[in-house]
């Protein structure tokens, strides 16, 4: 019996090649999209799960708010780790990571830039499972000036990673580090990425309010982290909260495996993804596949009139409904298996492109050959059953005698169901079109919005050699001799990387007293040339001046946001105090207020900011150079040549400010591209189904069209007759899709502090595109049917 089912299914597919091609193509595209997104989602959900104790590792984060300000940071201060472990016996280990270990690393005068080297506590490998190739995990970071390299960095330095152990590498100013271990490269699904780990300097410590480290806890087996978290307010009240003198403060314990998808705090250790984005892609994958399944159901039920006599004959010769259902489901299964084979071929071709767009390294066999084949076959069979069950039940229900006469009975419910499925298809496509347009708009907005400074043709590069930092004035003078260089400035950090530090300040009130509680503000060290070079507007007071010696140690600039939050009626000459060094108190006077400018991407609002001149040359470690936009290549060559005169050992590596900011939108830009691609796929599959329905409708009404033409109907009226039913369905879909798309995009845009408005015309344009696609799809058959000779259609039975 089963063999007969397969033979019948193959014969039907070969007999109806157009119908088979439409269904197989649609399901193959749907399966391809679903498969690739499934690989993407599986990778996103796997982050940090490779650690042996992943379910017992937690990161400490902090949240605080006060009048005029708040923080929600992934970083903490250095004393957190030791104090927490000493207070709570549930904590087995604590370890800290500091992102300040990178720079130029060299061996045998072979300098390599490695900005992704971290400082870490000696017990880091007791918490995290990073496999060692050589060295001892227990002692690798125990001694000062030790470094553990990843396999890739060891290969760059020593050619052979096996030769790296016990060798000495050098950082800036010939600072030595002995290689005490080599570990395998960090997996891509780790939220912590690095090429090397250095031991924290001996005696290193920072104050409670310097939030520069990431603190991780390894809890003892069986510990409920929520119960531990509930105890932390008492600890915070006696330590950090008391020192900050604020009432609203909370410590959060973040499960390691949830950080990548559920954490979007300030000062993240790396760029995280979003569970919302994962949900969006799951929805897209499911919807694309659903559209393909709907195509099969629609076309199968629409073609029921061509198979009704077959059903009658089979019933006469003894086939029961169970046998007919089995035959039609087998036909669907054959089709989906063929489609699955085609999907495998498409994935093999398209996966490298998908990896490039998604910034992944996915493989078809990610879960192993046996598991992958099992899932593919199982999913193909499931898709086939889902696709075929309704057509099978529908076709097998016809009664024998009416079926032999070609009588189908009352099909009103079936027609309504089929029309509902078409509406559902175009609801999906209209939503995806509208969403793609809004995502594109937001991405354009982020690239064009005024950031409060001129980012065009401004590049930055880091000065690694501390002795060269003492010659910044000479470098600037030499650079400005060339007319291609329009401005030069020095600062403590490049902006646009979402990693600018914050500091706690005590500000003078309007009555002359100082606030008892500290207020966090971004801190940026800049020279007097920074404001003019960046074309930042000074709204009150003045800029720093090299002619005023006291500016170097006693002046400060603040942004408008800080002035507003402090409620200062007149910000000029107001004072601010801060701690530095070994607890010394510094004081500066506000000499100017600058217009707000963005230091972070537009996902973040402009934060309060304090700018100060560098009191020592070592703090001028980043140069900003504004170059002529018509001679970029020549300007870069000149900058490199000048810098080499001062620093012969370290390479110059430029980073344009607009590229810094663009990198912060990488995830959204990937989402934009992938959403557009899958929107095109969804529209294509829906159009395929519409194409098949239009062809079948035109074929079924061929005699009616012939009679209408004989009676004088025009070609345009015939086309209108065949098109209007489909147009009505698409218009209904647009009405339903509009609020769905608006709600979805409104929620998505909440991830940006600065965003576009959602305008009505976007949905109108999306609807127009859906209508144009519909008309273009069905017009082929409508025009062909309208132009056909009525004599041929009326003469042939």
C-alpha positions, 0 to 999 in steps of 0.5 A: 500500500505504501509503495502504491502511495509513493508511486501515485504521488510521484506520478501526480508531481510529474503530471502537474509540473508547474504545481509541483515546482511552485510548491517545492520551490516555496517549501524549499525556500521556507525550509532554507530560511528556517534552517539558517535562522535555527542555526543562528538562534541555537548559537545565540542561546549557547553563549557561555554554556561551555564552561564546566560551572556555567550554571553556578557563575554570576556577574555582579552588576549595580543599579543606583538612582538619585535626584538628577541621575542614575547608573545601571552598570555591568562594572563594579569597583575592585573591593566588591569581590573580596568584601562579598566573599568575606561576607557570604559563605555561599560564594566559593570563589570570586574573580575580577577582570580589568580591560586595561591590559592591551596595547603593543606586545612584542617578542624579538622586536616583532610588535603586534597590536593586541588591544583585547588583552585583559588583566585578571585575578590569579584564580580566574581559571578556578571560575572559568573553563578555558582549556590549557594547551600548555602551562598550569591553570592553577598557577598561571597568573599567580606571579606578578608580570605573568601572561597567558596567551591564546593559541592565535596570539602565541602563533603570531608571536612565536610561530609555534604555540608550543614554544611560547611557554616561559618566554618573555614578551614586552609591553610599552616601555619594555615592560616584561611579562613571562608567558606562563600558559597558552590556552585554546582560542576563546570560542565565539559564543563567549561574552568575554573575548580576549587574546591574552590574560595578564596578572593584575599588578601586585598591590593593585587596588582602586577605591570603592567608587571607581567602577572599572572592573568586572566581578564574577562569583562562583557559588557553591553547589545548591546555592539559590542565587536569588536568595543570596541576591536578597541578602545583598542590600544589607551588605551594600548599605554598609559599604558602597551605598553608604559611601555614595550616600544614596538611598536607591541602590541595588546589586544584581547577580546576573547568571553567566548564561543570560548575559549575552541575551539579557544584559544591556547595561552601561559599560558592558565588557563586550557587545551583547545581543538581545533576546528580543532580536532572537525572538524576532528571528524565530518569528521571521523563520516561522512565518516564512515557513508558514507562508510556504505551507499555506501555499501548499494548502491553498493550491491543493484545495484549489485544485480539488476540482481536478481530482474529485473524479479520482477520489470517486473512482478510488472509493468505488474500487474500495479505498476508504477515507483512511487510505485516501488521507494516507495517499494525499499525506504521502504526496505532501511528504514526497514533496517536502522531502524533495524540498528538503533536499533542495533546501540542503543544497541552498543552505550549503551555497548560502550559509557563507553569505549568511555568516558574513551578514550575521557575523557568525561562523555557523556550519550545517553540521553544527550539532553533529551529522547524526543529530542534524540528519535526524532533525532534518528528516523529522522536520521535513516529515512534520512539515509534510504532515502539517502541509498535507493534513487539511488537503487530505481531509478535505479531498477525502470527504467527497461522497462517491456518487457526486464525486464521480459526477464531478459534483463538489457540493457546498464549498463556501467554508473551504473558499472562506478558509482559503481566502483567510490563508491568503489574507494571513500570508499578505498580513505577514508580508505587509508587516515585514515590508513595513518593519524593514522600511522603519529599520532602514529609516532608523539606521539612516537616522543614526548615520546622519543625526547631528552628534553635536560635533563634526565627525567627518574626516576626524581620525584618532590613534593611540600613542602607546609609548609614554615617552612620545606622549611628552612630545605631543606638542611637537607632533601637533606642530609638525602635523599642522604644517601641512594644509591637509591637516585642518585640526589636531587635538589630544584626549584621554579616550577616543569617543564612539566606542561606548566605553568612556569612563565615569567618575564620582563628583561633588558639585557646589550648590547654588547656595555655595555649599557642596553636595554630600552625595556624589554624582556620577558623570562621564569624565573626558580629559582633553587639551585646549585644541579639542573643542575647536578641532571637533567643532563643539559649540561653547554655549556659555563661558569659554574654552580651555586656554593654553595661555592660562596656566591655572586651566591645566589644574583648576578649570573644567568644562561641563555639558548642558545636560549636567548643568541642567541636572544640577539645577545651576542658575549660573554654572560659570565659576561653580566648583566641583570636587573629586577624589584621585590617586591615594584619596587626594581631593581635587577641585576645579572651577567651571569656566564654560558650558559646552553644547551636548555631544554624543560620546556613545551611540544613539541607543544611549542618551547624552550623559552628564559630562565633565571635561578637564585638561590633562595635568600630566603628559601621560594622559594625552594618549589619543590624538584626534586629527581632522583631515581634508576630505578631498585628499584623504590618502595623502593626509594619512600618509603624511600623518604616518610619516610624521608620527614615525619620526617620533615613535619608530617602534610602534605602528600607527593604526587609525580609527575614524570617528564615524566608523567608531560610531557605526560599529556600535550599530553593527547588530542593528545593521545586521538585523536590517540586512537580514530582515530585508533578505527574509522579507524578500523571501517571504514576499517571493514565496507568497507571490509564488502561491498567488501565481499558482492560484491566479493560474488555476483561477484563470484556467477554471474560468476560461469558458466564462472568459470566452463567453464574456469576450463574445458578448463584448467584454473588453480586455481591461474588464477581464483583467479587472474581473480576475484581479479584484478578488485578490486585490480585496484580500490584499487590502484586508491584509494591509488593514490588519498588518498596519497596527501589528507593524506599528506595535512591533516597531514602536517596541523595537525603537524603544532600544534607542534613546534617539529615534525616528517617528513612525509616520502613517505614510510608511504603512501606506507605502508598504501597502502600495508595494504589497498591491503592486506585487500582487498585481504584477503576480496575477497580471501575467495570467490575467492578461494571457486569459484576456488575450486568448482566442474565445473560439478555442476556449468555447470549442474545447471541452 
